Amino acid sequence: MTIGFFYFIVYSNLFTFGYSIKEYLIFMASNIKNYTLILGIILLLIAFRKGKKL
C-alpha cells in the first residue's frame, strides 16, 4: 500500500505538465504499479476483519 500511495503522489506531478483529471486517471489505470495501492487496501481490510473476535 505504501508503494502504491507513493506512486499516486509522485504521478500527481503530471498536472504541472498539463494533464487533465481524465488523462491522469487513464494513466493511473494503465500503470500496473498503481494497483498496489488497491491491493494494499484490500489486504488491510482483510487483516482487520480477521483480527476481530466474533
HELIX and SHEET records of a PDB file:
HELIX    1   1 THR A    2  VAL A   10  1                                   9    
HELIX    2   2 TYR A   11  PHE A   17  5                                   7    
HELIX    3   3 ILE A   21  SER A   30  1                                  10    
HELIX    4   4 ILE A   32  ASN A   34  5                                   3    
HELIX    5   5 TYR A   35  GLY A   51  1                                  17    
END                                                                             
